[in-house]
């Protein structure tokens, strides 16, 4: 156990989520060889500015870029 870790041994750690900013995620995408189009960048900025919930973001992405049935 680290000195800075003051929680008891039997208490589990809280699960936290990692949220990257748009610029950081674009940088990671470039390293992986992925390019985010200007249209997608605008869409993601709109999501951030409007405070859209995650499920609504996923639904918007699916409706715009997902495979069409049929």
N, C-alpha and C positions, 0 to 999 in steps of 0.2 A: 504494500500500500504506500502511495506517495504521501509525503508530509502535507501537501496542500489538499489532499483528499480527506475531508473531515467527516464523511458519512460513515455510519456503522457498517461493519462487514456484512451483516445480513440484510441490509437495505439495498434493493436493486437500484441501478441508475435509471433516471428518467430517460425515456426515449425522446430524442430531439430530432428535428428535421433540419436539413441543410438547405438553405435557399441561396442560390447564386444570383447576383445581379445580371442584368442583360449583357453588359459588356464582358463580364467574366465568362458567361456561358458562350458568347460569340468567340472569345479567345480559345476556349476549350474546343469548340467545334472546328476552328481553323487548324488546331494541332491535329485533330482527328481527320482532317481533310474534308470536312463538311462546310458547305457554304449556305448561309441563311439569306434568302432573297430579300430585297428591299420591301416587298409586299409583306413578307412574314415579319420583318423587323417592325414595320408599322403596326401590324396586328398585335405583336407582343407589347409594344409601347402602349397601345390602346388598352390592352388587358391590365397592365400595371396602373395606368392613369385612372381607370374606371373602378379598380378594386374588385374586379370580377372574380367570383369564387372559382376554385380549381375545377370543379365538375363542369361549370359553364364554359370555362376555357377549353377543356377537353372536347366538349360537345361542339364548340365553334370550329375547332381544328378538324375534328372528324367530318363535319358537314362540308367544310371547304376542301380538304385534301384527302379524305378517306375514299376507299373504293366504293363505287356505286354498285348496288346489287343489280343483277340482271344479266 
